[in-house]
Amino acid sequence: MATQNPPIYMVGGSKGGVGKSFVTLALVDHLRWTDVNVVLVETDTSNPDVMKAVHGEIECGSCDLDDVSGWIDFINFCDRHRDATVVVNTAARSQTGVAQYGGTLAGTLDELARQLVVLWVINRQRDSLELLLRFGATFPNAVTHVVRNGYFGSPEKFTLYRDSQLRRAVEERGQSLDFPDLADRVADELRSQRLSIRKAAETMHIGERAELLRWRALCGSMFARVTVDG
């Protein structure tokens, strides 16, 4: 598919707690830092932490992907913002909705003239990989990158993924990426205060800010390998 409009980045993963929200926050920050026009779709309607962190800085939409109506809203949101890169923070519970209704989006990507780019965040458990296989069946043409969250250990500790056929399949089109760990006290402040990366960089104390900027630079280097122009 020839991409005319900016891509849709969908941040997905396994069950809750794998780190999707932090990857989404960091991706939004990287795109804004590189002067990309970006909008957010928040699908965690019960706990919309990412949207609460950035809603005063970028335009946001909320869609429940457990329901077909939410997928319709999502597609219409993308259509209304054809000049913007769309970043989607997916809820852990959306996996069933993806299987049932995700074809609604897959069938409109050509009409939207959008490329779907998936950042699939994994921990070291098997369910991260099994859910990616199910997701890939719905979106076979997406460019998928697997993100090993450094919070769960160094890359060599992700042995299930490292030794899997899935990794080889992913790396035929996408990449295996290593998301840097962030000091707990800084991560806790981001989470509890619901701060965007940009706002945190302006308001945190000097020590926490130094750690945040170190982490931000590492995230930027990672995202620079996979972000694409519209």
Protein Blocks (a to p, Z undefined) as FASTA:
>chain_A
ZZfbdcddddddddehilpmmmmmmmmmmmmmnopacddddfblmlcmklmmmmmmmccd
dddfkbfklmmmmmmmmmmmmmbccdddddfklmmmmmmmmmmmmmmmmmnopacddddd
ddfbfklmmmmmmmmmmmmmbccdddddfknocfklmmmlmmpmklmmmmmmmccddddd
ddfklmmmmmmnopafklmmmmmcfklmmmmmmmmmmmmmmmmmmpccZZ
